[in-house]
Amino acid sequence: MRAFCAPKETEHDVADTLPQLTLYNTLSRSKEPFEPIDKDNVRMYVCGPTVYDYAHIGNARPVIVFDVLFRLLRHIYGEDKVTYVRNITDVDDKINKRALETHGDAIAAGTMSLNEAIREVTEKTAAQYQSDMKALGCLEPTHQPRATEFVLPREDGKSDMVSMIQTLLDKGHAYIAKGAQGREVLFRVNSMEDYGKLSNRKLEDQQAGARIAVESHKENVGDFVLWKESNANEPGWDGVFDGETIHGRPGWHIECSAMSDAYLGETFDIHGGGLDLIFPHHENEIAQSRCCHGTDKMANVWMHNGFLEVEGEKMSKSLGNFVTVRDEMRGTSQSERRNMVRPPRSGSVMRISMLDTHYRQPINWTTERLNQIEDDLEDWVKMLKRIRPKGFQFNDPQNQIPSNELLNALMDDLNTPLAMSVIRRNQKEARKNEKAFKEFFGNIAFLGLINFDRLDGYLKDVSFDGMVGIKYRDEFANAWALKIGHLNDDHKLIDSIEKQWKADGIALNLTKSLEVTLRKKSADGDFDEIGDLVAKRQKFIEDKNWAEADRIRDELLEQGIQLKDGKDPETGERITTWEVKR
Ligand SMILES: [Zn+2]
Protein backbone atom coordinates (compact mmCIF):
# COMPACT_ATOMS: atom_id res chain seq x y z
CA MET A 1 0.00 0.00 0.00
CA ARG A 2 2.55 2.54 -1.12
CA ALA A 3 0.32 5.09 -2.76
CA PHE A 4 -1.97 6.87 -0.40
CA CYS A 5 -4.39 9.73 -0.13
CA ALA A 6 -6.15 11.81 -2.72
CA PRO A 7 -3.48 13.10 -5.14
CA LYS A 8 -2.89 10.04 -7.24
CA GLU A 9 -0.75 11.56 -9.93
CA THR A 10 2.55 10.62 -8.30
CA GLU A 11 3.52 7.58 -6.30
CA HIS A 12 5.08 8.93 -3.15
CA ASP A 13 7.20 6.95 -0.84
CA VAL A 14 4.74 6.95 2.04
CA ALA A 15 7.43 7.42 4.69
CA ASP A 16 8.54 10.68 3.05
CA THR A 17 5.10 12.26 3.13
CA LEU A 18 4.20 11.41 6.70
CA PRO A 19 5.02 13.09 9.98
CA GLN A 20 7.55 11.32 12.18
CA LEU A 21 6.24 8.33 14.12
CA THR A 22 6.94 8.74 17.83
CA LEU A 23 6.50 6.01 20.42
CA TYR A 24 6.73 6.08 24.21
CA ASN A 25 9.66 3.92 25.29
CA THR A 26 9.44 2.42 28.77
CA LEU A 27 13.26 2.11 28.78
CA SER A 28 13.83 5.88 28.50
CA ARG A 29 10.46 6.87 29.97
CA SER A 30 9.93 9.30 27.14
CA LYS A 31 8.38 9.64 23.70
CA GLU A 32 11.03 9.05 21.05
CA PRO A 33 11.11 9.28 17.26
CA PHE A 34 10.96 5.76 15.85
CA GLU A 35 13.70 4.70 13.44
CA PRO A 36 13.78 1.04 12.46
CA ILE A 37 17.08 -0.85 12.41
CA ASP A 38 16.24 -2.05 8.89
CA LYS A 39 13.50 -0.27 6.89
CA ASP A 40 13.07 -3.39 4.78
CA ASN A 41 12.38 -5.56 7.81
CA VAL A 42 10.79 -3.74 10.74
CA ARG A 43 10.60 -6.22 13.61
CA MET A 44 8.14 -6.39 16.51
CA TYR A 45 7.60 -8.97 19.26
CA VAL A 46 4.58 -9.09 21.56
CA CYS A 47 4.11 -11.55 24.44
CA GLY A 48 1.18 -13.78 23.61
CA PRO A 49 -1.34 -15.85 25.57
CA THR A 50 -0.97 -18.88 27.80
CA VAL A 51 -3.39 -21.24 26.13
CA TYR A 52 -4.68 -22.83 29.32
CA ASP A 53 -7.76 -20.64 29.82
CA TYR A 54 -9.82 -18.57 27.41
CA ALA A 55 -8.46 -15.06 26.87
CA HIS A 56 -10.03 -12.40 29.09
CA ILE A 57 -10.68 -8.88 27.90
CA GLY A 58 -7.51 -7.68 29.64
CA ASN A 59 -5.53 -10.13 27.47
CA ALA A 60 -7.26 -8.74 24.40
CA ARG A 61 -6.01 -5.21 25.01
CA PRO A 62 -2.35 -5.64 23.93
CA VAL A 63 -3.49 -7.72 20.97
CA ILE A 64 -5.65 -4.83 19.72
CA VAL A 65 -3.12 -2.11 20.58
CA PHE A 66 -0.25 -3.81 18.78
CA ASP A 67 -2.49 -4.73 15.88
CA VAL A 68 -3.01 -1.00 15.33
CA LEU A 69 0.75 -0.48 15.46
CA PHE A 70 1.27 -3.40 13.05
CA ARG A 71 -1.20 -1.81 10.61
CA LEU A 72 0.51 1.55 10.94
CA LEU A 73 4.01 0.13 10.40
CA ARG A 74 2.79 -1.79 7.35
CA HIS A 75 1.36 1.41 5.98
CA ILE A 76 4.58 3.36 6.54
CA TYR A 77 7.15 0.77 5.47
CA GLY A 78 5.13 -1.52 3.21
CA GLU A 79 2.98 -4.56 3.86
CA ASP A 80 5.77 -7.07 3.35
CA LYS A 81 8.36 -5.06 5.25
CA VAL A 82 7.14 -5.73 8.79
CA THR A 83 7.67 -8.92 10.80
CA TYR A 84 5.37 -9.29 13.76
CA VAL A 85 5.86 -12.22 16.16
CA ARG A 86 3.41 -13.12 18.91
CA ASN A 87 4.22 -16.30 20.79
CA ILE A 88 1.86 -18.93 22.15
CA THR A 89 2.79 -20.05 25.65
CA ASP A 90 2.01 -23.72 25.89
CA VAL A 91 4.77 -24.53 28.38
CA ASP A 92 3.05 -24.06 31.70
CA ASP A 93 2.79 -26.22 34.82
CA LYS A 94 -1.01 -26.36 34.65
CA ILE A 95 -0.93 -27.38 31.00
CA ASN A 96 1.77 -29.96 31.73
CA LYS A 97 -0.31 -31.39 34.54
CA ARG A 98 -3.37 -31.70 32.35
CA ALA A 99 -1.32 -33.28 29.54
CA LEU A 100 0.02 -35.87 31.97
CA GLU A 101 -3.44 -36.59 33.39
CA THR A 102 -4.94 -37.03 29.94
CA HIS A 103 -2.13 -38.71 28.05
CA GLY A 104 0.27 -39.94 30.79
CA ASP A 105 0.08 -43.59 29.72
CA ALA A 106 0.77 -42.83 26.07
CA ILE A 107 3.72 -40.62 27.03
CA ALA A 108 5.11 -43.33 29.34
CA ALA A 109 4.67 -45.97 26.61
CA GLY A 110 6.48 -43.72 24.14
CA THR A 111 3.55 -43.64 21.69
CA MET A 112 3.00 -39.92 22.21
CA SER A 113 5.51 -37.15 22.83
CA LEU A 114 4.95 -34.55 25.52
CA ASN A 115 4.68 -31.89 22.81
CA GLU A 116 1.93 -33.86 21.06
CA ALA A 117 0.05 -34.33 24.34
CA ILE A 118 0.31 -30.60 25.08
CA ARG A 119 -0.89 -29.74 21.62
CA GLU A 120 -3.94 -31.89 22.16
CA VAL A 121 -4.92 -30.44 25.53
CA THR A 122 -4.42 -26.86 24.32
CA GLU A 123 -6.01 -27.30 20.91
CA LYS A 124 -9.43 -25.99 21.92
CA THR A 125 -8.21 -22.92 23.82
CA ALA A 126 -5.67 -22.08 21.12
CA ALA A 127 -8.35 -22.29 18.41
CA GLN A 128 -10.75 -20.19 20.46
CA TYR A 129 -8.00 -17.61 20.95
CA GLN A 130 -7.43 -17.33 17.20
CA SER A 131 -11.14 -17.03 16.54
CA ASP A 132 -11.57 -14.41 19.31
CA MET A 133 -8.72 -12.26 18.03
CA LYS A 134 -10.05 -12.45 14.50
CA ALA A 135 -13.48 -11.34 15.71
CA LEU A 136 -11.75 -8.40 17.42
CA GLY A 137 -10.57 -7.30 13.98
CA CYS A 138 -6.91 -8.21 14.50
CA LEU A 139 -4.68 -9.25 11.63
CA GLU A 140 -2.72 -12.43 12.10
CA PRO A 141 0.89 -11.82 13.14
CA THR A 142 3.58 -12.94 10.71
CA HIS A 143 4.62 -15.77 13.04
CA GLN A 144 2.94 -17.33 16.07
CA PRO A 145 5.51 -19.80 17.41
CA ARG A 146 4.60 -22.24 20.18
CA ALA A 147 6.98 -22.45 23.14
CA THR A 148 6.99 -26.27 23.14
CA GLU A 149 8.67 -26.24 19.72
CA PHE A 150 11.57 -24.15 21.05
CA VAL A 151 12.52 -25.99 24.24
CA LEU A 152 15.10 -28.39 22.78
CA PRO A 153 17.72 -27.74 20.06
CA ARG A 154 16.02 -27.67 16.66
CA GLU A 155 16.86 -29.31 13.39
CA ASP A 156 16.58 -26.01 11.53
CA GLY A 157 19.15 -24.41 13.85
CA LYS A 158 16.79 -21.66 15.03
CA SER A 159 17.46 -20.42 18.55
CA ASP A 160 16.12 -22.67 21.36
CA MET A 161 15.83 -22.41 25.12
CA VAL A 162 18.23 -25.22 26.16
CA SER A 163 21.06 -23.91 23.94
CA MET A 164 20.55 -20.35 25.21
CA ILE A 165 20.71 -21.55 28.81
CA GLN A 166 23.94 -23.43 28.03
CA THR A 167 25.44 -20.26 26.55
CA LEU A 168 24.49 -18.39 29.74
CA LEU A 169 26.24 -21.13 31.78
CA ASP A 170 29.31 -20.91 29.53
CA LYS A 171 29.52 -17.16 29.98
CA GLY A 172 29.13 -17.28 33.75
CA HIS A 173 25.67 -15.70 33.77
CA ALA A 174 24.02 -18.86 35.10
CA TYR A 175 24.70 -21.70 37.54
CA ILE A 176 23.21 -25.03 38.52
CA ALA A 177 22.05 -25.38 42.14
CA LYS A 178 20.06 -27.94 44.08
CA GLY A 179 16.91 -26.60 45.70
CA ALA A 180 14.18 -28.26 47.71
CA GLN A 181 12.35 -29.25 44.49
CA GLY A 182 15.39 -30.63 42.68
CA ARG A 183 18.09 -29.11 40.53
CA GLU A 184 17.66 -25.73 38.93
CA VAL A 185 19.59 -23.66 36.43
CA LEU A 186 19.45 -20.08 37.74
CA PHE A 187 20.28 -16.75 36.17
CA ARG A 188 22.96 -14.91 38.16
CA VAL A 189 21.58 -11.35 38.36
CA ASN A 190 24.82 -10.04 39.91
CA SER A 191 26.61 -10.90 36.69
CA MET A 192 24.75 -8.15 34.83
CA GLU A 193 25.78 -4.62 35.62
CA ASP A 194 22.55 -2.84 34.70
CA TYR A 195 20.00 -5.49 35.67
CA GLY A 196 16.71 -3.80 36.59
CA LYS A 197 16.96 -0.89 34.14
CA LEU A 198 13.61 -1.44 32.46
CA SER A 199 11.61 -1.64 35.68
CA ASN A 200 13.88 0.85 37.48
CA ARG A 201 14.47 -1.56 40.33
CA LYS A 202 17.79 -1.72 42.09
CA LEU A 203 19.10 -5.08 43.11
CA GLU A 204 19.74 -3.89 46.67
CA ASP A 205 16.07 -2.88 47.02
CA GLN A 206 14.99 -6.31 45.96
CA GLN A 207 17.21 -7.96 48.54
CA ALA A 208 15.84 -5.97 51.45
CA GLY A 209 13.34 -8.00 53.43
CA ALA A 210 13.60 -11.00 51.17
CA ARG A 211 13.16 -14.39 52.69
CA ILE A 212 16.62 -15.67 51.84
CA ALA A 213 16.31 -18.72 54.07
CA VAL A 214 13.53 -20.20 51.95
CA GLU A 215 15.66 -20.17 48.84
CA SER A 216 19.10 -20.70 50.28
CA HIS A 217 20.31 -22.49 47.15
CA LYS A 218 20.25 -19.13 45.32
CA GLU A 219 23.36 -16.94 45.36
CA ASN A 220 21.13 -13.88 45.25
CA VAL A 221 17.44 -13.70 46.07
CA GLY A 222 16.81 -12.00 42.71
CA ASP A 223 18.25 -14.95 40.75
CA PHE A 224 15.52 -16.47 38.63
CA VAL A 225 14.84 -19.89 37.18
CA LEU A 226 15.94 -20.76 33.66
CA TRP A 227 15.34 -24.50 34.02
CA LYS A 228 13.66 -26.53 36.72
CA GLU A 229 13.96 -30.26 37.35
CA SER A 230 10.71 -32.23 37.20
CA ASN A 231 9.91 -34.87 39.80
CA ALA A 232 8.79 -38.37 38.87
CA ASN A 233 5.13 -37.30 38.49
CA GLU A 234 5.84 -34.24 36.40
CA PRO A 235 6.38 -34.20 32.67
CA GLY A 236 9.49 -32.63 31.23
CA TRP A 237 12.07 -32.49 28.49
CA ASP A 238 15.63 -33.84 28.68
CA GLY A 239 17.76 -30.72 28.79
CA VAL A 240 21.53 -31.21 28.85
CA PHE A 241 23.47 -28.60 30.84
CA ASP A 242 27.23 -28.77 31.39
CA GLY A 243 27.02 -32.42 30.31
CA GLU A 244 24.33 -33.23 32.91
CA THR A 245 20.87 -34.30 31.74
CA ILE A 246 18.18 -32.61 33.79
CA HIS A 247 14.69 -33.87 33.01
CA GLY A 248 12.69 -30.71 33.56
CA ARG A 249 10.98 -27.68 32.05
CA PRO A 250 12.02 -24.12 31.25
CA GLY A 251 11.26 -21.07 33.39
CA TRP A 252 8.65 -18.66 32.10
CA HIS A 253 10.91 -15.93 30.68
CA ILE A 254 13.36 -17.88 28.53
CA GLU A 255 10.81 -18.78 25.85
CA CYS A 256 10.46 -15.19 24.67
CA SER A 257 14.24 -14.73 24.53
CA ALA A 258 14.54 -17.85 22.36
CA MET A 259 11.57 -17.20 20.06
CA SER A 260 12.32 -13.52 19.48
CA ASP A 261 15.91 -14.43 18.54
CA ALA A 262 14.64 -17.25 16.31
CA TYR A 263 12.47 -14.93 14.20
CA LEU A 264 13.74 -11.39 14.77
CA GLY A 265 17.41 -11.72 15.66
CA GLU A 266 19.49 -10.68 18.66
CA THR A 267 18.34 -7.05 18.58
CA PHE A 268 15.06 -5.90 17.08
CA ASP A 269 12.87 -2.79 16.97
CA ILE A 270 9.83 -3.07 19.23
CA HIS A 271 8.89 -5.32 22.13
CA GLY A 272 5.40 -4.99 23.56
CA GLY A 273 3.07 -6.30 26.23
CA GLY A 274 0.96 -5.30 29.20
CA LEU A 275 2.24 -3.09 32.02
CA ASP A 276 2.17 -6.08 34.37
CA LEU A 277 4.90 -7.76 32.31
CA ILE A 278 7.59 -5.12 32.91
CA PHE A 279 8.75 -6.94 36.01
CA PRO A 280 9.79 -9.67 36.22
CA HIS A 281 9.01 -10.99 32.74
CA HIS A 282 10.46 -8.34 30.44
CA GLU A 283 13.30 -7.44 32.80
CA ASN A 284 14.38 -11.07 32.77
CA GLU A 285 13.91 -11.46 29.02
CA ILE A 286 16.33 -8.55 28.60
CA ALA A 287 18.83 -10.06 31.04
CA GLN A 288 18.81 -13.45 29.30
CA SER A 289 18.97 -12.14 25.74
CA ARG A 290 21.61 -9.47 26.28
CA CYS A 291 23.88 -11.68 28.39
CA CYS A 292 23.52 -14.58 25.96
CA HIS A 293 24.26 -12.49 22.85
CA GLY A 294 26.59 -9.93 24.45
CA THR A 295 24.45 -7.04 23.16
CA ASP A 296 23.55 -3.64 24.61
CA LYS A 297 19.89 -3.98 23.82
CA MET A 298 17.34 -6.68 23.23
CA ALA A 299 14.81 -4.33 21.63
CA ASN A 300 15.14 -0.60 20.97
CA VAL A 301 11.62 0.34 22.02
CA TRP A 302 9.69 -1.24 24.90
CA MET A 303 5.98 -0.50 24.85
CA HIS A 304 3.44 -1.33 27.53
CA ASN A 305 -0.31 -0.97 27.60
CA GLY A 306 -2.24 0.03 30.73
CA PHE A 307 -4.56 -1.96 32.96
CA LEU A 308 -8.21 -2.70 32.47
CA GLU A 309 -10.98 -2.48 35.06
CA VAL A 310 -14.51 -3.84 34.77
CA GLU A 311 -17.30 -1.52 35.92
CA GLY A 312 -14.75 0.41 38.00
CA GLU A 313 -13.24 -2.61 39.71
CA LYS A 314 -10.08 -4.60 39.18
CA MET A 315 -10.95 -7.76 37.28
CA SER A 316 -10.50 -10.89 39.35
CA LYS A 317 -11.98 -14.36 39.57
CA SER A 318 -12.75 -13.88 43.26
CA LEU A 319 -14.78 -10.69 42.61
CA GLY A 320 -16.80 -12.58 40.02
CA ASN A 321 -16.20 -9.87 37.41
CA PHE A 322 -13.77 -11.85 35.34
CA VAL A 323 -14.88 -11.49 31.73
CA THR A 324 -13.48 -13.51 28.86
CA VAL A 325 -13.69 -12.32 25.25
CA ARG A 326 -15.86 -15.34 24.64
CA ASP A 327 -18.24 -14.35 27.48
CA GLU A 328 -18.62 -10.91 25.95
CA MET A 329 -19.35 -12.33 22.53
CA ARG A 330 -21.93 -14.82 23.76
CA GLY A 331 -23.38 -12.64 26.49
CA THR A 332 -23.75 -14.03 29.99
CA SER A 333 -27.11 -14.88 31.47
CA GLN A 334 -28.43 -14.79 35.01
CA SER A 335 -28.14 -18.55 35.36
CA GLU A 336 -24.53 -18.62 34.20
CA ARG A 337 -23.13 -15.59 35.98
CA ARG A 338 -25.11 -14.28 38.89
CA ASN A 339 -23.13 -11.05 39.21
CA MET A 340 -22.50 -10.35 35.59
CA VAL A 341 -25.46 -10.41 33.27
CA ARG A 342 -24.10 -9.01 30.03
CA PRO A 343 -25.61 -8.77 26.54
CA PRO A 344 -23.66 -10.26 23.65
CA ARG A 345 -21.26 -7.95 21.83
CA SER A 346 -19.67 -7.98 18.45
CA GLY A 347 -15.88 -7.93 18.33
CA SER A 348 -16.12 -4.50 16.69
CA VAL A 349 -17.83 -2.98 19.73
CA MET A 350 -15.03 -4.30 21.92
CA ARG A 351 -12.33 -3.06 19.56
CA ILE A 352 -13.75 0.46 19.40
CA SER A 353 -14.15 0.53 23.16
CA MET A 354 -10.45 -0.33 23.55
CA LEU A 355 -9.32 2.29 21.03
CA ASP A 356 -11.39 5.04 22.61
CA THR A 357 -8.81 5.08 25.41
CA HIS A 358 -5.11 5.75 24.85
CA TYR A 359 -3.15 2.52 25.24
CA ARG A 360 -1.08 3.78 28.16
CA GLN A 361 -4.13 4.88 30.16
CA PRO A 362 -6.22 2.53 32.28
CA ILE A 363 -9.54 1.46 30.73
CA ASN A 364 -12.79 1.22 32.59
CA TRP A 365 -14.80 -1.47 30.79
CA THR A 366 -18.48 -0.68 31.31
CA THR A 367 -21.74 -1.98 29.90
CA GLU A 368 -22.94 1.60 29.52
CA ARG A 369 -20.02 2.50 27.30
CA LEU A 370 -20.36 -0.66 25.21
CA ASN A 371 -24.09 0.04 24.69
CA GLN A 372 -23.28 3.49 23.44
CA ILE A 373 -20.67 2.19 21.00
CA GLU A 374 -23.12 -0.43 19.78
CA ASP A 375 -25.60 2.33 18.92
CA ASP A 376 -22.89 4.40 17.19
CA LEU A 377 -21.78 1.41 15.20
CA GLU A 378 -25.30 0.73 14.00
CA ASP A 379 -25.50 4.34 12.77
CA TRP A 380 -22.20 3.96 10.93
CA VAL A 381 -23.30 0.80 9.19
CA LYS A 382 -26.68 2.24 8.19
CA MET A 383 -24.88 5.20 6.71
CA LEU A 384 -22.36 3.03 4.85
CA LYS A 385 -25.20 1.05 3.32
CA ARG A 386 -27.33 4.06 2.48
CA ILE A 387 -24.88 6.46 0.89
CA ARG A 388 -22.30 4.11 -0.58
CA PRO A 389 -21.44 5.54 -4.01
CA LYS A 390 -22.29 3.44 -7.04
CA GLY A 391 -19.61 0.84 -7.70
CA PHE A 392 -17.77 1.53 -4.44
CA GLN A 393 -16.28 -1.76 -3.25
CA PHE A 394 -15.74 -2.18 0.51
CA ASN A 395 -13.21 -4.92 -0.16
CA ASP A 396 -11.04 -2.94 -2.51
CA PRO A 397 -7.70 -2.21 -0.75
CA GLN A 398 -7.61 1.17 -2.52
CA ASN A 399 -10.71 2.12 -0.53
CA GLN A 400 -9.16 1.12 2.79
CA ILE A 401 -6.53 3.84 2.97
CA PRO A 402 -6.45 6.18 5.99
CA SER A 403 -6.64 9.95 5.75
CA ASN A 404 -3.67 12.13 6.67
CA GLU A 405 -5.57 13.42 9.65
CA LEU A 406 -6.06 9.92 11.01
CA LEU A 407 -2.42 9.08 10.39
CA ASN A 408 -1.29 12.23 12.16
CA ALA A 409 -3.13 11.09 15.28
CA LEU A 410 -1.67 7.58 15.14
CA MET A 411 1.87 8.81 14.46
CA ASP A 412 1.79 10.55 17.83
CA ASP A 413 2.38 7.48 20.03
CA LEU A 414 -0.79 5.80 18.74
CA ASN A 415 -3.23 8.49 19.81
CA THR A 416 -6.28 6.33 19.10
CA PRO A 417 -8.76 8.49 21.10
CA LEU A 418 -7.90 11.35 18.73
CA ALA A 419 -8.15 8.96 15.76
CA MET A 420 -11.61 7.88 16.93
CA SER A 421 -12.73 11.48 17.22
CA VAL A 422 -11.54 12.03 13.64
CA ILE A 423 -13.71 9.10 12.55
CA ARG A 424 -16.73 10.38 14.48
CA ARG A 425 -16.38 13.72 12.74
CA ASN A 426 -15.89 11.95 9.39
CA GLN A 427 -19.22 10.25 9.96
CA LYS A 428 -21.00 13.56 10.46
CA GLU A 429 -19.51 14.85 7.20
CA ALA A 430 -19.79 11.67 5.13
CA ARG A 431 -23.12 12.68 3.64
CA LYS A 432 -21.66 15.83 2.08
CA ASN A 433 -19.92 14.30 -0.90
CA GLU A 434 -18.17 11.23 -2.21
CA LYS A 435 -14.76 12.34 -0.99
CA ALA A 436 -16.04 12.68 2.58
CA PHE A 437 -17.69 9.28 2.38
CA LYS A 438 -14.46 7.70 1.17
CA GLU A 439 -12.50 9.32 3.97
CA PHE A 440 -14.95 7.94 6.54
CA PHE A 441 -14.86 4.44 5.11
CA GLY A 442 -11.09 4.45 4.51
CA ASN A 443 -10.40 5.32 8.14
CA ILE A 444 -12.81 2.73 9.54
CA ALA A 445 -11.36 0.05 7.30
CA PHE A 446 -7.75 0.96 8.03
CA LEU A 447 -8.32 0.56 11.77
CA GLY A 448 -10.22 -2.72 11.25
CA LEU A 449 -13.28 -1.40 13.06
CA ILE A 450 -15.96 -3.29 11.18
CA ASN A 451 -16.41 -6.58 9.43
CA PHE A 452 -17.65 -5.14 6.16
CA ASP A 453 -18.36 -8.57 4.71
CA ARG A 454 -21.26 -8.91 7.10
CA LEU A 455 -22.69 -5.46 7.54
CA ASP A 456 -26.23 -6.62 8.27
CA GLY A 457 -25.01 -8.29 11.41
CA TYR A 458 -24.61 -4.87 13.04
CA LEU A 459 -28.21 -3.83 12.52
CA LYS A 460 -30.38 -4.38 15.55
CA ASP A 461 -33.67 -4.02 13.74
CA VAL A 462 -32.76 -6.55 11.14
CA SER A 463 -35.66 -8.94 11.30
CA PHE A 464 -34.38 -12.08 9.65
CA ASP A 465 -35.83 -11.87 6.20
CA GLY A 466 -38.25 -9.25 7.40
CA MET A 467 -40.01 -11.28 10.01
CA VAL A 468 -39.87 -12.03 13.64
CA GLY A 469 -43.16 -13.43 14.87
CA ILE A 470 -44.88 -11.35 17.54
CA LYS A 471 -44.86 -14.31 19.81
CA TYR A 472 -41.11 -14.43 19.47
CA ARG A 473 -40.40 -10.79 19.89
CA ASP A 474 -39.22 -11.49 23.42
CA GLU A 475 -36.73 -13.82 21.92
CA PHE A 476 -35.31 -10.96 19.99
CA ALA A 477 -32.37 -10.63 22.35
CA ASN A 478 -31.47 -14.21 21.56
CA ALA A 479 -31.88 -13.61 17.88
CA TRP A 480 -29.61 -10.64 18.22
CA ALA A 481 -27.12 -12.78 20.09
CA LEU A 482 -27.29 -15.21 17.24
CA LYS A 483 -26.58 -12.47 14.80
CA ILE A 484 -23.64 -11.26 16.85
CA GLY A 485 -22.43 -14.80 17.43
CA HIS A 486 -22.50 -15.17 13.74
CA LEU A 487 -20.34 -12.06 13.31
CA ASN A 488 -17.93 -13.63 15.73
CA ASP A 489 -17.91 -17.10 14.20
CA ASP A 490 -19.21 -18.50 17.46
CA HIS A 491 -21.10 -21.50 16.17
CA LYS A 492 -21.69 -22.93 19.63
CA LEU A 493 -23.84 -19.94 20.42
CA ILE A 494 -25.80 -20.39 17.23
CA ASP A 495 -26.39 -24.03 18.14
CA SER A 496 -27.66 -23.24 21.62
CA ILE A 497 -30.13 -20.63 20.41
CA GLU A 498 -31.34 -22.83 17.61
CA LYS A 499 -32.06 -25.56 20.14
CA GLN A 500 -34.14 -23.20 22.24
CA TRP A 501 -36.24 -21.99 19.32
CA LYS A 502 -36.67 -25.48 18.01
CA ALA A 503 -38.24 -26.56 21.30
CA ASP A 504 -40.84 -23.90 20.68
CA GLY A 505 -41.68 -25.07 17.20
CA ILE A 506 -39.58 -22.42 15.51
CA ALA A 507 -36.24 -23.10 14.01
CA LEU A 508 -33.61 -20.80 12.66
CA ASN A 509 -31.95 -21.69 9.49
CA LEU A 510 -28.54 -20.31 8.77
CA THR A 511 -27.89 -20.41 5.07
CA LYS A 512 -24.51 -20.66 3.43
CA SER A 513 -24.79 -17.07 2.32
CA LEU A 514 -25.01 -16.23 6.03
CA GLU A 515 -28.67 -15.30 6.00
CA VAL A 516 -31.00 -16.30 8.76
CA THR A 517 -34.49 -17.59 8.05
CA LEU A 518 -37.25 -18.72 10.40
CA ARG A 519 -38.89 -22.06 10.02
CA LYS A 520 -42.21 -23.12 11.49
CA LYS A 521 -43.11 -26.59 12.70
CA SER A 522 -45.83 -28.11 10.51
CA ALA A 523 -48.53 -30.57 11.51
CA ASP A 524 -46.43 -33.56 10.50
CA GLY A 525 -43.65 -32.40 12.80
CA ASP A 526 -41.26 -31.27 10.10
CA PHE A 527 -39.88 -27.81 9.97
CA ASP A 528 -41.12 -25.81 7.03
CA GLU A 529 -39.25 -22.84 5.80
CA ILE A 530 -41.60 -19.89 5.86
CA GLY A 531 -40.23 -19.20 2.43
CA ASP A 532 -41.33 -22.70 1.43
CA LEU A 533 -44.81 -22.06 2.82
CA VAL A 534 -45.05 -18.92 0.75
CA ALA A 535 -43.96 -20.84 -2.33
CA LYS A 536 -46.51 -23.53 -1.55
CA ARG A 537 -49.23 -20.88 -1.28
CA GLN A 538 -48.08 -19.38 -4.56
CA LYS A 539 -48.57 -22.76 -6.19
CA PHE A 540 -52.12 -23.01 -4.74
CA ILE A 541 -52.89 -19.56 -6.12
CA GLU A 542 -51.66 -20.57 -9.56
CA ASP A 543 -53.89 -23.67 -9.32
CA LYS A 544 -56.75 -21.42 -8.16
CA ASN A 545 -57.02 -23.45 -4.95
CA TRP A 546 -58.00 -20.41 -2.91
CA ALA A 547 -59.04 -22.36 0.19
CA GLU A 548 -55.58 -23.88 0.68
CA ALA A 549 -53.86 -20.61 -0.18
CA ASP A 550 -55.90 -18.79 2.43
CA ARG A 551 -55.26 -21.48 5.02
CA ILE A 552 -51.51 -20.95 4.75
CA ARG A 553 -51.95 -17.18 4.89
CA ASP A 554 -54.12 -17.42 8.03
CA GLU A 555 -51.79 -19.84 9.75
CA LEU A 556 -48.86 -17.53 9.24
CA LEU A 557 -50.92 -14.60 10.47
CA GLU A 558 -51.49 -16.48 13.72
CA GLN A 559 -47.75 -16.57 14.08
CA GLY A 560 -47.67 -12.82 13.68
CA ILE A 561 -46.44 -12.92 10.10
CA GLN A 562 -48.45 -10.96 7.58
CA LEU A 563 -48.13 -11.76 3.89
CA LYS A 564 -48.38 -9.04 1.30
CA ASP A 565 -48.92 -9.72 -2.37
CA GLY A 566 -47.49 -7.42 -4.96
CA LYS A 567 -45.44 -7.13 -8.11
CA ASP A 568 -41.68 -7.06 -8.50
CA PRO A 569 -40.99 -3.52 -9.77
CA GLU A 570 -38.23 -4.75 -12.07
CA THR A 571 -39.55 -7.98 -13.53
CA GLY A 572 -43.29 -7.42 -13.07
CA GLU A 573 -43.55 -10.91 -11.59
CA ARG A 574 -46.04 -11.57 -8.82
CA ILE A 575 -44.20 -11.68 -5.49
CA THR A 576 -45.15 -12.16 -1.89
CA THR A 577 -43.34 -10.38 0.88
CA TRP A 578 -43.93 -10.63 4.61
CA GLU A 579 -43.66 -8.45 7.61
CA VAL A 580 -44.28 -8.56 11.29
CA LYS A 581 -47.78 -7.65 12.44
CA ARG A 582 -47.45 -5.14 15.28
ZN1 LIG B 1 7.32 -12.62 26.81
Residues whose N, C-alpha, C, O or C-beta is under 5 A from the ligand:
A	BS01	ZN	C47 C256
